[in-house]
Amino acid sequence: MNIAEVIPQDNYMLYIKSEGGEIGLFDVKPYLDSEVFSPLKDKAEFAQLYNGKYFIEWDCGADLSADTIEARWKTVSVAAAQQNVSADFDDAAAAS
C-alpha cells in the first residue's frame, strides 16, 4: 500500500487514504506506551508527521510502515471517514 493522505485526529487515530482509494482509520493509542512513541502523547507532537508514502514518521523518530498500517487499520466507507474527520475539525473549532 502507498499512503496518499494521512490526517492525524485528536483521538490518536490517523485518517489514511491509500493511493488505491481505500480509506481507513489507524489507532496509534496501543503504541503510545512504548519508548519511541511516548512523545506522541503530546497532541501537538502527534499532529506533526511526515508522509513518506511507504511509511509515516514523526520528529521523535517514531514511525509506522504502510505494511503495519494496512495489516491493522480499520477500513471505513467514505461517508464514515468524512464524518470522523469533520467531527474532529468541529471539536477543534469549538475549543478555539
C-alpha positions as CSV (number, residue, x, y, z in Angstrom):
1,M,0.0,0.0,0.0
2,N,1.1,3.5,-0.7
3,I,-0.2,6.3,1.6
4,A,-1.8,9.1,-0.4
5,E,-3.0,11.1,2.5
6,V,-2.8,11.0,6.3
7,I,-4.6,13.3,8.7
8,P,-3.9,13.0,12.5
9,Q,-7.1,13.0,14.6
10,D,-7.5,14.4,18.2
11,N,-8.2,10.8,19.5
12,Y,-4.7,9.5,18.4
13,M,-6.3,8.0,15.3
14,L,-4.9,8.5,11.8
15,Y,-7.2,9.0,8.9
16,I,-5.5,7.4,6.0
17,K,-6.3,7.2,2.3
18,S,-4.3,4.9,0.1
19,E,-3.3,5.7,-3.4
20,G,-5.7,2.9,-4.4
21,G,-8.6,4.9,-2.9
22,E,-9.1,2.8,0.2
23,I,-9.9,4.8,3.4
24,G,-9.2,3.7,6.9
25,L,-8.5,4.7,10.5
26,F,-5.5,3.5,12.3
27,D,-5.4,3.6,16.1
28,V,-2.0,4.8,17.5
29,K,-3.0,4.5,21.2
30,P,-1.7,1.0,21.7
31,Y,1.8,2.2,20.7
32,L,1.9,5.3,23.0
33,D,3.4,3.4,26.0
34,S,6.5,2.3,24.0
35,E,9.6,4.5,24.5
36,V,9.8,5.7,20.9
37,F,6.1,6.6,20.6
38,S,5.7,8.2,24.1
39,P,6.5,11.7,22.9
40,L,3.4,11.5,20.8
41,K,1.2,11.7,23.9
42,D,1.7,15.4,23.3
43,K,-1.0,16.1,20.8
44,A,1.0,18.9,19.1
45,E,3.8,16.4,18.6
46,F,1.4,13.8,17.3
47,A,-0.1,16.2,14.8
48,Q,3.3,16.9,13.2
49,L,4.0,14.0,10.9
50,Y,5.7,13.2,7.6
51,N,4.0,11.1,5.0
52,G,6.8,9.1,3.2
53,K,4.2,7.2,1.1
54,Y,5.5,3.9,2.3
55,F,5.7,5.0,6.0
56,I,4.6,7.7,8.4
57,E,7.2,9.3,10.6
58,W,7.3,11.8,13.4
59,D,10.1,14.1,14.5
60,C,10.7,12.0,17.7
61,G,11.8,9.1,15.5
62,A,8.6,7.0,15.8
63,D,7.4,5.6,12.5
64,L,4.8,3.2,11.1
65,S,5.3,1.3,7.9
66,A,2.5,1.1,5.3
67,D,2.5,-2.7,5.8
68,T,1.9,-2.3,9.5
69,I,-0.9,0.2,8.9
70,E,-2.5,-2.0,6.2
71,A,-2.4,-5.0,8.5
72,R,-4.1,-3.2,11.4
73,W,-6.2,-0.4,10.1
74,K,-10.0,-0.4,10.0
75,T,-11.2,0.4,6.6
76,V,-14.3,2.6,6.5
77,S,-16.7,4.0,4.0
78,V,-16.0,7.4,2.5
79,A,-19.1,8.8,4.4
80,A,-17.9,7.4,7.8
81,A,-14.4,8.7,7.3
82,Q,-15.6,12.2,6.4
83,Q,-17.9,12.2,9.4
84,N,-15.0,11.3,11.7
85,V,-12.7,13.9,10.2
86,S,-15.4,16.5,10.3
87,A,-16.2,15.8,13.9
88,D,-12.6,16.3,14.9
89,F,-12.4,19.6,13.0
90,D,-15.7,20.7,14.6
91,D,-14.2,19.8,18.1
92,A,-11.0,21.8,17.3
93,A,-13.0,24.8,16.2
94,A,-15.2,24.7,19.3
95,A,-12.1,24.6,21.5
96,S,-10.7,27.8,19.9
